[in-house]
Structures are given as C-alpha cells and as structure tokens.
Amino acid sequence: NAAARQAPPAPEGAAITDLPFAAGPIDALTPREQRLFGWLTYATFLVTVILPVIATATYLFAYAADRYAVEVKFAIRSPGGMPASDIVGMVTGGAAAGSTQSDSYMVVAYLQSRQFLDELSGQIDLAAIYSVPEADALYRLPDGASKEDQVDYLSGMVIPRYDATAQIITVEVQAFAPEAARLVAERVLSTADQMVNRLSEQARRDTVRLAEAEVARAEASLRAQREAIAAFRQTEQQIDPAATVATQEGVLAQLQGNLASARADLRNLQTFLAPDAPSIRVLQSRIASIEDQITAERARLGSGRTDTPPPDTRAADPAPDLGESVSVYESLAVDLQFHERAYLSALASLEAARVEADRQQRYLASVVLPATPDSAIYPRIALTLTLVAAVAFLLWAIVAMFIHIIREHLR
C-alpha cells in the first residue's frame, strides 16, 4: 500500500535525477527509484531518438545511392481546344458530365498498373536500369522479383500526380543514372500517349459504330425496296403504271373527241342527204370504227395491258386491273421515297457522328519534355534527417509521458 512505500527523506546532498515532465515534489520516491526513472528517460531518448538519427545519417552518408529524377508534364486535350467529354462517357454512349478529369485519373491509374509495367518492360530492360550494382539495398530492384513486386517497386520510381486545377499530369521518374532516368521518362511519355490514343480510337469507333449500323440497315431496306419495284416492273412489263394510264387516257380522250366530231358531221349530212347515201354510210362506218377503238382502249385501260392479247390467250392469261397495278405501284413508290429519306437521314447522322467523334478526339499534349538531369536530388539528406528526428522525438515524448504517468502513480 501507499503507507508501506513511504521512504525516509533523502540524505542532504544526495543526487536526485528528475524527469523532464516532473511536476511537484517527488519526495515519495526513494533516491534509487528516482535514479531509475531518470536513467529510463535517458535510455528511451537514446533508443528512440539518438540511435535512429545516427542510423539514418549513416545510411544516407555511407550507403544511400544517388538517385536522379526527371519530371515530365502533359495534359489531355481535344482538337477543339475546349474540354472534351470524358472517354468513359463516349464508350458508354452517355453524355459527358465533366471535363477531362476522368481521363486524367485514368492515365494516372494506368501508370500504376500491371499493364503499364508489361508495356514498359517490352520497350526497355528495367532490370538493367534498377538492378545495377551501384544501387543501394533499399532502392534496388531485387533479382527475380515477381510482377506484383515489380509493380510495387515501379510505383516508387515512377510517381504520377494529377493537378485538378491546372488539369496537368506530372510524372517524376527516378533512376540511378541521369541517362537512365531520361530514357525511362521518354518511354513513360510515349506509353501514356499510346494509351490515350488507344482509348480515344476505341471511343471513336463506339461512337460511329451505331451510326454505321443504322446506315447499313437503311441501305439494306432501300435496296430491298428497289428490288421490289424492279420485280413489279418485270412482272407488269411497265415502267410506271400511272404514266401508262395517263397515256391511255389521253388516247381515249382523243378518240372520244374524234367520235363527237364524226357524230356531228353525221347529223349535218342527215339533214340534206338520204339515209342510204354513200357519204352517210362512210361516216357511219367511221363512227362504228371509232366506237370499237374506244371500247378496245377502255378494255386495255381496265385490264392493265397496253396491247390487245390474242383471243385464245385471254382466258389463260388474265391481266390484272390497271387500277390495282397503279395502287400497288404507288404504294411501292411511297415506300421507296420513305426508305430513300431514311437512308439520307442515316447518312447525315453518320456524318454528324463522325464530326462529333473528331471533336471528341483525344491527344496527349506535352507540357514539359524529359531532360537529362545534371545532378542527383535524392536522397534529400537534410529533409530526411529532420523528419526522422522530428518523428523520433515525438515518439520519445510519448514514451516519456507514459514514464511520468507511471512514476506519478507510484508516489
């Protein structure tokens, strides 16, 4: 209990080590306990602050290899100069709700993917660049690393960032030689450009494909309708039944006019000649001939034939009514006009889709091109040591606070 732990007062002149976080008298602790807590505080400071800082400094000054960095900047733009709708919206056929941010985030995600590693490995030998002997153990690409490990490693050497305000993608490429850093940066830029072109072309094909399919359907319907009209003309032996009707009606009207004129002449002659006069007989014969011709023309107009078939073939080959033929032909002609207009409309839609696809086309605009660095910027010794010291001191402060709490509890 607390009474049992009461210790006699420390002798005059005894050394007492206090804690940094001590508050109030510590007479309740024996000198030995005071020294124990004091040395414990210093020991934790040594372990959590001094040793990590020394180890970090030793690594940075003695073992860390220089890393050269090359920075490239690019943006995704459309030919019109205005922010184009994103590729996802184009692929899905929906309207774009944003600008090129979605495309830029897609590029950033691509630069951190397995596909990017495979495509980059097909262009350059990553092991020859990142597994060099002069690389330190912490940043060297391990021999025989799996694809997943290579992706993780490359994400620390190829670091993409996207500035949503400026809509610019910045990629920092690190390597152990300046020429190697520039080479990797150039390949990163070309690979990203190929990725943007590939997705843009896919979106273009998807945008135009629907319009092309509609044109193909309209063209097939128009061709079928034209074939139907050609078959009708072949069967009816007429180009245009309506024109045939108009021609026959004109002939019939002319015959009726001739008949009326002949009958008028007959009435004239009958006023002063005998009924059996030769002139009257000739005129009556002419009138009968005209009437027979009118009857024949009316029969042709009703049968749909332009000639009078032989008597022995009329029963075996009955001709359809010309009015019905005209009705069928007019229906076919109306359908033909409809399909022609639908085809022209589909062509216009296809052209509009192509124009829109061209307007939505993507390209990668380089802002900062790769350049060979003159000096290494990594490791950043001062910054690294400062961060390590700050974190270590914060950790020691937390440990020291717990020591102080324990000491207060034991008083």
C-alpha positions as CSV (number, residue, x, y, z in Angstrom):
1,N,0.0,0.0,0.0
2,A,1.0,3.7,-0.2
3,A,1.9,3.8,3.5
4,A,4.2,0.8,3.2
5,R,6.1,2.5,0.4
6,Q,6.8,5.7,2.3
7,A,10.6,6.1,2.2
8,P,12.7,8.1,4.6
9,P,13.8,11.6,3.4
10,A,16.8,11.6,1.2
11,P,20.1,12.5,3.0
12,E,21.3,16.0,2.5
13,G,23.4,16.3,-0.7
14,A,22.1,13.2,-2.3
15,A,21.8,13.3,-6.1
16,I,18.3,13.3,-7.4
17,T,17.5,12.9,-11.0
18,D,14.2,14.4,-12.0
19,L,12.2,13.7,-15.1
20,P,11.5,16.4,-17.8
21,F,7.8,16.0,-17.2
22,A,8.0,16.0,-13.4
23,A,5.5,18.3,-11.7
24,G,5.5,18.8,-8.0
25,P,7.7,17.2,-5.3
26,I,8.9,13.6,-5.7
27,D,9.9,13.0,-2.1
28,A,7.7,9.9,-2.1
29,L,10.2,8.0,-4.2
30,T,13.5,6.7,-2.9
31,P,16.7,8.0,-4.5
32,R,17.2,4.7,-6.2
33,E,13.8,4.9,-7.8
34,Q,14.4,8.4,-8.8
35,R,17.7,7.5,-10.5
36,L,15.9,4.5,-12.1
37,F,13.3,6.7,-13.7
38,G,15.9,9.3,-14.7
39,W,18.1,6.7,-16.4
40,L,15.0,5.1,-18.0
41,T,14.1,8.5,-19.5
42,Y,17.6,9.0,-20.9
43,A,17.7,5.4,-22.2
44,T,14.4,5.8,-24.1
45,F,15.7,9.1,-25.6
46,L,18.8,7.2,-26.7
47,V,16.9,4.4,-28.2
48,T,14.1,6.3,-29.8
49,V,15.9,9.5,-30.9
50,I,19.7,9.3,-30.9
51,L,20.1,5.8,-32.4
52,P,17.5,6.2,-35.2
53,V,19.0,9.5,-36.2
54,I,22.6,8.1,-36.2
55,A,21.4,5.0,-38.2
56,T,19.6,7.2,-40.7
57,A,22.6,9.5,-41.1
58,T,24.9,6.5,-41.5
59,Y,22.7,5.1,-44.2
60,L,22.4,8.4,-46.0
61,F,26.0,9.4,-46.0
62,A,27.6,5.9,-46.3
63,Y,25.3,3.6,-48.2
64,A,22.5,5.5,-50.0
65,A,23.0,5.7,-53.8
66,D,22.3,8.9,-55.7
67,R,19.0,8.9,-57.5
68,Y,18.4,11.2,-60.5
69,A,14.9,12.5,-61.2
70,V,13.4,13.6,-64.5
71,E,10.0,15.3,-64.5
72,V,7.6,15.2,-67.4
73,K,4.3,17.1,-67.6
74,F,1.5,16.6,-70.0
75,A,-2.3,17.2,-70.4
76,I,-5.1,15.5,-72.2
77,R,-6.7,17.8,-74.7
78,S,-9.2,17.7,-77.6
79,P,-8.7,19.3,-81.1
80,G,-11.2,22.0,-80.5
81,G,-9.3,23.3,-77.5
82,M,-12.3,23.1,-75.3
83,P,-12.5,20.4,-72.5
84,A,-13.9,17.3,-74.2
85,S,-16.2,14.9,-72.5
86,D,-14.5,12.0,-70.9
87,I,-13.7,8.8,-72.7
88,V,-15.9,6.7,-70.3
89,G,-18.9,8.8,-71.4
90,M,-18.1,8.2,-75.0
91,V,-17.6,4.5,-74.6
92,T,-20.9,4.1,-72.8
93,G,-22.7,6.3,-75.2
94,G,-23.8,8.7,-72.5
95,A,-23.4,12.4,-72.2
96,A,-20.3,13.6,-70.5
97,A,-20.8,15.2,-67.2
98,G,-17.3,16.5,-66.5
99,S,-14.2,17.6,-68.3
100,T,-11.0,15.7,-68.9
101,Q,-10.5,14.9,-65.2
102,S,-11.8,11.4,-65.6
103,D,-9.4,10.8,-68.5
104,S,-6.5,12.2,-66.5
105,Y,-7.3,10.0,-63.5
106,M,-7.5,7.0,-65.9
107,V,-4.0,7.8,-67.1
108,V,-2.7,8.1,-63.5
109,A,-4.2,4.7,-62.7
110,Y,-2.8,3.2,-65.8
111,L,0.7,4.4,-64.9
112,Q,0.4,2.4,-61.7
113,S,-0.9,-0.8,-63.2
114,R,0.4,-4.1,-64.3
115,Q,-0.4,-3.4,-67.9
116,F,1.9,-0.3,-67.9
117,L,4.7,-2.5,-66.4
118,D,4.3,-5.0,-69.2
119,E,4.2,-2.4,-71.9
120,L,7.2,-0.6,-70.4
121,S,9.1,-3.8,-70.0
122,G,8.6,-4.5,-73.7
123,Q,10.4,-1.3,-74.6
124,I,13.3,-1.2,-72.1
125,D,15.1,-3.6,-69.8
126,L,14.0,-2.5,-66.3
127,A,16.5,-4.9,-64.6
128,A,19.4,-3.3,-66.4
129,I,18.3,0.1,-65.0
130,Y,17.1,-0.6,-61.5
131,S,19.2,-3.7,-60.5
132,V,22.6,-2.1,-61.1
133,P,25.3,-2.8,-58.5
134,E,25.7,0.8,-57.5
135,A,22.1,0.9,-56.3
136,D,21.7,0.6,-52.5
137,A,19.8,-2.3,-51.0
138,L,16.7,-0.3,-50.1
139,Y,16.1,1.0,-53.6
140,R,17.5,-1.8,-55.8
141,L,15.0,-3.9,-57.7
142,P,15.5,-7.4,-56.3
143,D,16.6,-10.1,-58.7
144,G,13.9,-12.4,-59.7
145,A,11.2,-10.1,-58.4
146,S,7.6,-11.1,-59.3
147,K,5.4,-9.0,-61.5
148,E,3.5,-7.8,-58.5
149,D,6.7,-6.8,-56.7
150,Q,7.9,-5.0,-59.8
151,V,4.6,-3.1,-59.9
152,D,5.1,-2.0,-56.3
153,Y,8.7,-1.1,-57.0
154,L,8.0,0.9,-60.1
155,S,5.3,2.8,-58.3
156,G,8.1,4.2,-56.1
157,M,10.3,5.1,-59.1
158,V,7.6,6.4,-61.5
159,I,5.4,8.7,-59.5
160,P,2.4,10.3,-61.3
161,R,0.4,13.2,-59.8
162,Y,-2.6,15.0,-61.2
163,D,-3.3,18.7,-60.6
164,A,-7.0,19.0,-61.0
165,T,-6.8,22.8,-61.0
166,A,-4.4,23.1,-64.0
167,Q,-5.5,19.7,-65.4
168,I,-1.9,18.7,-65.8
169,I,-0.4,15.3,-65.1
170,T,3.1,15.4,-63.6
171,V,5.2,12.2,-63.6
172,E,8.5,12.0,-61.7
173,V,10.9,9.3,-62.8
174,Q,13.8,8.3,-60.7
175,A,16.8,6.2,-61.7
176,F,20.4,5.7,-60.6
177,A,21.9,7.3,-63.7
178,P,20.9,10.5,-65.4
179,E,20.6,8.9,-68.9
180,A,18.6,6.0,-67.5
181,A,16.2,8.5,-65.8
182,R,15.6,10.3,-69.1
183,L,15.2,7.1,-71.0
184,V,12.5,5.8,-68.7
185,A,10.8,9.2,-68.7
186,E,10.7,9.2,-72.5
187,R,9.2,5.7,-72.6
188,V,6.6,6.7,-69.9
189,L,5.5,9.6,-72.0
190,S,5.3,7.6,-75.2
191,T,3.4,4.7,-73.5
192,A,0.9,7.2,-71.9
193,D,0.4,8.7,-75.4
194,Q,-0.3,5.3,-76.9
195,M,-2.7,4.6,-74.1
196,V,-4.6,7.8,-74.7
197,N,-4.7,7.3,-78.5
198,R,-5.9,3.7,-78.0
199,L,-8.8,4.7,-75.7
200,S,-9.7,7.6,-77.9
201,E,-9.8,5.4,-81.0
202,Q,-11.9,2.9,-79.2
203,A,-14.3,5.6,-78.1
204,R,-14.4,6.9,-81.7
205,R,-15.3,3.5,-83.1
206,D,-18.0,3.0,-80.5
207,T,-19.5,6.4,-81.2
208,V,-19.5,5.9,-85.0
209,R,-20.5,2.2,-84.9
210,L,-24.1,2.8,-84.0
211,A,-24.5,5.3,-86.8
212,E,-22.8,3.0,-89.3
213,A,-25.1,0.2,-88.3
214,E,-28.1,2.4,-88.8
215,V,-26.8,3.4,-92.3
216,A,-26.4,-0.3,-93.1
217,R,-29.9,-1.1,-92.1
218,A,-31.3,1.8,-94.1
219,E,-29.3,0.8,-97.1
220,A,-30.5,-2.8,-96.9
221,S,-34.1,-1.6,-96.7
222,L,-33.7,0.8,-99.6
223,R,-32.1,-2.0,-101.7
224,A,-34.9,-4.3,-100.9
225,Q,-37.5,-1.7,-101.9
226,R,-35.8,-1.0,-105.2
227,E,-35.7,-4.8,-105.9
228,A,-39.4,-4.9,-105.1
229,I,-40.1,-2.2,-107.7
230,A,-37.9,-3.8,-110.2
231,A,-39.7,-7.1,-109.7
232,F,-43.1,-5.4,-110.1
233,R,-42.0,-3.7,-113.4
234,Q,-40.7,-7.1,-114.7
235,T,-44.0,-8.7,-113.9
236,E,-46.2,-6.0,-115.2
237,Q,-43.9,-5.1,-118.1
238,Q,-44.4,-1.5,-117.3
239,I,-42.0,1.2,-116.0
240,D,-44.8,3.3,-114.5
241,P,-48.4,2.2,-114.5
242,A,-49.5,5.7,-113.7
243,A,-47.8,7.1,-116.7
244,T,-49.3,4.3,-118.8
245,V,-52.8,5.2,-117.5
246,A,-52.2,8.8,-118.3
247,T,-51.1,7.9,-121.9
248,Q,-54.1,5.7,-122.5
249,E,-56.5,8.2,-121.0
250,G,-55.1,10.8,-123.5
251,V,-55.6,8.4,-126.4
252,L,-59.1,7.7,-125.1
253,A,-59.9,11.4,-124.8
254,Q,-58.7,12.0,-128.4
255,L,-60.8,9.1,-129.7
256,Q,-63.9,10.5,-127.9
257,G,-63.2,13.8,-129.4
258,N,-63.0,12.3,-132.9
259,L,-66.2,10.4,-132.2
260,A,-68.0,13.5,-131.2
261,S,-66.8,15.3,-134.3
262,A,-67.9,12.4,-136.5
263,R,-71.3,12.3,-135.0
264,A,-71.7,16.0,-135.5
265,D,-70.8,15.6,-139.2
266,L,-73.3,12.7,-139.5
267,R,-76.1,14.8,-138.1
268,N,-75.2,17.5,-140.6
269,L,-75.3,15.2,-143.6
270,Q,-78.5,13.6,-142.4
271,T,-80.3,17.0,-142.7
272,F,-79.9,17.1,-146.5
273,L,-79.0,13.6,-147.7
274,A,-80.9,10.4,-147.9
275,P,-80.1,7.8,-145.1
276,D,-78.6,5.4,-147.6
277,A,-76.4,8.0,-149.2
278,P,-72.8,6.8,-149.7
279,S,-71.4,9.7,-147.6
280,I,-73.6,8.8,-144.7
281,R,-72.6,5.2,-144.9
282,V,-68.9,6.0,-144.9
283,L,-69.4,8.3,-141.9
284,Q,-71.4,5.7,-140.0
285,S,-68.7,3.2,-140.7
286,R,-66.1,5.6,-139.4
287,I,-68.2,6.2,-136.2
288,A,-68.5,2.5,-135.6
289,S,-64.8,2.0,-136.1
290,I,-64.1,4.8,-133.6
291,E,-66.5,3.3,-131.1
292,D,-64.8,-0.1,-131.4
293,Q,-61.5,1.5,-130.8
294,I,-62.8,3.3,-127.8
295,T,-64.2,0.1,-126.4
296,A,-60.8,-1.6,-127.0
297,E,-58.9,1.2,-125.3
298,R,-61.3,1.1,-122.3
299,A,-60.7,-2.6,-122.1
300,R,-57.0,-2.1,-122.2
301,L,-57.3,0.6,-119.5
302,G,-59.3,-1.8,-117.3
303,S,-57.1,-4.8,-117.9
304,G,-53.7,-3.1,-117.4
305,R,-52.4,-4.3,-120.8
306,T,-51.1,-1.9,-123.4
307,D,-51.9,-4.3,-126.3
308,T,-54.8,-6.5,-127.1
309,P,-53.9,-10.1,-126.4
310,P,-54.9,-12.8,-128.9
311,P,-58.4,-14.3,-128.2
312,D,-57.0,-17.7,-127.4
313,T,-54.8,-16.4,-124.6
314,R,-57.1,-14.0,-122.8
315,A,-58.7,-16.7,-120.7
316,A,-55.4,-18.5,-119.9
317,D,-53.6,-15.3,-119.1
318,P,-56.0,-12.9,-117.4
319,A,-54.4,-9.5,-116.8
320,P,-54.8,-7.7,-113.5
321,D,-56.8,-4.5,-113.4
322,L,-54.6,-1.5,-114.3
323,G,-56.1,0.5,-111.4
324,E,-54.9,-2.2,-109.0
325,S,-51.5,-2.1,-110.6
326,V,-51.4,1.7,-110.2
327,S,-52.4,1.3,-106.5
328,V,-49.6,-1.3,-105.9
329,Y,-47.0,0.7,-107.7
330,E,-47.9,3.9,-105.9
331,S,-47.6,2.1,-102.6
332,L,-44.2,0.8,-103.6
333,A,-43.2,4.2,-104.8
334,V,-44.2,5.8,-101.4
335,D,-42.2,3.1,-99.5
336,L,-39.3,3.8,-101.8
337,Q,-39.4,7.5,-101.0
338,F,-39.6,6.8,-97.3
339,H,-36.6,4.4,-97.4
340,E,-34.6,7.0,-99.5
341,R,-35.3,9.7,-96.9
342,A,-34.4,7.3,-94.1
343,Y,-31.2,6.4,-95.9
344,L,-30.3,10.1,-96.4
345,S,-31.1,10.8,-92.8
346,A,-28.9,7.9,-91.6
347,L,-26.0,9.2,-93.8
348,A,-26.5,12.7,-92.2
349,S,-26.4,11.1,-88.8
350,L,-23.3,9.2,-89.6
351,E,-21.5,12.3,-90.8
352,A,-22.6,14.1,-87.6
353,A,-21.4,11.2,-85.5
354,R,-18.0,11.4,-87.3
355,V,-17.8,15.1,-86.8
356,E,-18.6,14.7,-83.1
357,A,-16.1,11.8,-82.8
358,D,-13.4,14.0,-84.3
359,R,-14.3,16.8,-82.0
360,Q,-14.1,14.5,-79.0
361,Q,-10.8,13.0,-80.2
362,R,-8.1,12.9,-77.5
363,Y,-4.5,13.6,-77.7
364,L,-1.7,13.9,-75.2
365,A,-0.2,17.4,-75.2
366,S,3.3,17.6,-73.7
367,V,4.0,20.5,-71.4
368,V,7.4,19.6,-70.1
369,L,9.6,17.2,-72.1
370,P,12.2,14.9,-70.5
371,A,15.6,16.3,-70.0
372,T,18.9,14.8,-68.7
373,P,19.4,15.9,-65.1
374,D,22.7,17.5,-64.1
375,S,22.8,16.3,-60.5
376,A,21.0,13.9,-58.2
377,I,18.3,15.3,-56.0
378,Y,17.8,12.1,-54.0
379,P,18.3,11.2,-51.2
380,R,17.4,14.5,-49.6
381,I,19.7,14.2,-46.6
382,A,18.7,17.3,-44.6
383,L,15.0,16.8,-45.1
384,T,15.2,13.1,-44.3
385,L,17.2,13.7,-41.1
386,T,14.9,16.4,-40.0
387,L,11.8,14.2,-40.5
388,V,13.4,11.3,-38.8
389,A,14.5,13.4,-35.8
390,A,11.0,15.0,-35.5
391,V,9.2,11.7,-35.6
392,A,11.7,10.1,-33.2
393,F,11.4,13.0,-30.8
394,L,7.6,12.8,-30.9
395,L,7.8,9.1,-30.2
396,W,10.2,9.7,-27.3
397,A,7.9,12.4,-25.9
398,I,5.0,9.9,-25.8
399,V,7.2,7.3,-24.1
400,A,8.5,9.8,-21.6
401,M,4.9,10.9,-20.8
402,F,4.0,7.3,-20.0
403,I,7.0,7.0,-17.8
404,H,5.9,10.2,-16.0
405,I,2.4,8.8,-15.5
406,I,3.8,5.6,-14.1
407,R,6.0,7.5,-11.7
408,E,3.1,9.6,-10.5
409,H,1.1,6.5,-10.0
410,L,3.8,5.0,-7.8
411,R,4.1,8.1,-5.5
